[in-house]
């Protein structure tokens, strides 16, 4: 994995103020009011400046960047949150939960889970953003696996606009990767079907087409956008391409199991204080 750095905002700036609130919320596991009160609702570039401050803080703590997540790709999730465009966040090494493992909800504020196709890259995607298209993105993929993303908003009540969630590292928290690795020669991500059960009952379903029309569209969008913001995707990166259907809440005692055709099953259990 290539070493990465993140640029911090000027101390005392609007970005630094919003970042301070989000860092405190995450540290204290206590939600903050929406940060759009200082960022506004439309300046996405400013919100990514906040995300860079959060990233720099995590790197300073010793965390390591291992990839990215694409958020807000599913119309169902956009409707759930009242947001109308995708975004991306940073994945760190300590966010990974083993398949079949447990997440302590006491470490999170208001977690939800969603099923996704995850790609692992074989090549960098660091060219001119205008040159990165569907075929370029697909050619960079080493393999795909089934994934669960656990999202969590540091903003109280998931009361978010696009700037709130971008600033909050795209509402990321944890993720789980399945064990079955499948190459793009073996399946088409757009054709997958997904079912997600919560405590043995169907809670969500969807298809590859629900993710920006094709999970590979989400990867291409991410590659272009990340390059535009000066932090391109690298070989070895994990990319969570976005939800295939509605997300579900994750209370203590919940067991979430997702099945994605061709890619197989992935699961996680939610506990409280380790029990």
N, C-alpha and C positions, 0 to 999 in steps of 0.2 A: 504494500500500500504506500503510495506516494505521500510524503509529509505535506501537510497543508497549514496555512496560516489564515487568520481572519483579521480584517481591518476593523478597528474600533472607531466609534464615533468620537467627535470632539467632546471632552468632558463638559458637562453643563448643557449640552445640546438637547433638543427635543428627543432625539433618538436615545441618548443616554438616559434621559428621565424615564422614558417608557421601558427601556431595558431594565433599569433598576427596579421598577415595580414588578416586572415579570419574573426577574430573578428572585426577588423576595417572596413572591407567591409560590414559586417552585420550591424554594428552600424551606419555607414554613408550612407547605402543603395547605395553603389558605388562599382562596381566590382573590383576585383584585378586580376592581372596576374596569370596564373596557378602556383600553389605552387609546382608542380613537378620540378621546377627549383632548389628547395632546397631539395626536398624529393626523386627525381628520379621517374621513372615510374613503378617500380616493387616491391618496399618494402612496401607491404600492412600492415605489422605489424607496421612499423613506421608511416604510415598514420593513423592507429587506435590510436597510441599514441597521434597524433594531436587531433583526435576526443575526446580523454579523457581530454585533456586540455580545449577544448571548453565546454565539459560537466561540468567540474569543475567550469568554469566561470559562466555558467548558474545557477548551484546550488548555487553558492555564491550570485547570484542576487536574489535568492528566488524561482527560478523555481523548479518544482517537476517532477521527472521522472515518467511517466505513462505507458511506453511501448517501443516498438521498431518498426522500419519499415525495411522491406526487400526491397532492390532496385535491379534493373538490372536483374530481373527474366524473363522478356519477351524477346524473340528473336527480336521482333520488336523494343523495346526500346533499347536493346543492339546495334542494327544496327543504330538507330537514333543517338546514342552517341559514337559509335565506341569503346565500352567496351565489354569484353567477359566473365565476371564472376559476380556473385551476390555480394552484399555488404549489410551492415546494418547500421542504424543510430538510434539515441535516440529520442523518443517522449517525449515532455514536456507538462505539463498541459495547458500552455498558447498557445499551437499550435492548440487546438481544436476549430473548428468553428461549430456553430449549423447547423443542417440540414436545408437547405433553407436560410441560412445566407449569409453574405457578407464578402468579403476580399478586403481590400483597397490595390490596386496594388502599391500605393505610398510607402508602407512599404516594398516592395519586389523589386528585381532587374530585373529578367526575368522569371516570373512564368509560369508554365505549369501544366496541370491537367491530372490525370489518374485515372481510375476506378479499384477498388481492392476488394477482400474479406478480411474483417478484422475479426480476432479471438480475443475473450476475454478469458483469461485462468482461469480455476477453480483451478488448482494445479500448484505448482512450477515445473519447468523443470531444475533442478539443479544437476542432477546426473552426473556420469562419461560420458563425451561427447561420448565416444564410445558405450555407452549403449542406447543412445537416437536415436530411429529409428522412422519410420512412425507411427507405432502403439502407441508408447510411447507419441509422440507429439499429436496424435489425442485424446488419452485418457485424456490429460490435458486440452482440450478445453471445456469451459462452453457453449459458443454459438458463432455464427457468425452473422455479419451484412454486408450490402453493405457499401462501403466507397469510398470516393474521396480523393486522396492525391494531395496536391498542392506542387510541388517541385520547387526549386529555386536555381540556382547556384550562389554562390558568386564569381565564376571564370568567367571572362569576356567571353561573347559569347558562354557559355556552351562548352568551349574548354577544355575538361577534359579527363584525363586518369583515371584508377582505383584509383591511389593514390590521385588525385585531389578530386574526389567525396567522397572517404572514409574520407579523412581529413575534408571535408566540411560537416560532419555529414550526409553523403549519400545524399547530395543536398536536405535535408528536409526543409519544411517551415511551412505548415499548413495541417490539415486533417479534414474531415467531416465524421461523422458516421450516417448511416441510423437508422431508429427507429424499424425495424422489426428484432427481435431476433430469430434465427433459430438454433436448435441443430444439431449435426452431425447425430443423429438418424433420422432426418427429410430430410436430403439432403446430396449429395456427392459434395464437392467443385469442384472436377474435372469436373463435368457435367454442371456447370453453363455456361450460355451464357451472354454476356455483349454487350450493345449498349450504346454509349455516344453521346449525341447531344449537339452542341454548337449553341446557338441562333436559336434553332429549326431545325437545319440541322445536319444530321448524320456526325460525325467527327471521330469516332473510333468505333471499334467493336472487340470482341475477345471471348475467352473461358477460362474455368478453366485450361485446358490443356496447355495454353500458359504460365502459371506461373510455371516454372520448372517442367512441366509435370503434376502438381497437386499442388494447394495452400498448401496442407498439407506437401508436400515435402519441400516447402519453409519454413514452420514453423519448420520442423525437422532440416533443414540446419541451420536456425537461432539459434535454441536451442543449437545445438552442438557448433556452432561457438561462440556464446555469452558465453557459459560455458568455452570454451577454452581460451577466453580473460578475464576470471575472473569476469564476470558480468552476471550471469545466469538469465533466465526469471523467473518471480514470479507470483503467483496467483494474479489475478486482472489486469495483464498487458494487454494492447491492442497491438495486433500485426497486422500491415498492411503487408499482405503477398506478395504484389508485383503486378505490372500492369498486367491486362488481355488483353491489347491491346495497340496500340500506344498512347502516350501522345499528348496533344494538347496545343497550346499556349493560354494564358489567358490575353487578353487585357481589358482595362476599358470598361465596358458595356457588357462584355460577361456573358452569363448565361449558365452554364454547368449542364446538367442533365444526370445521368447514371441510367440505368435499368439493374439489374442483376437478372436473373431468380431465383425464389424462395426467394431471399433476398429482392427484391423490389427496390424502387427508392431512390436516394439520389441526392441533388442538391446544387449548390452554385452560387452566383453572384459576379462578380468582379467590384468594383467601383474605383474611384480615389478621394482621399481626402474626402471620406465619401459620395460622390455624384454619 
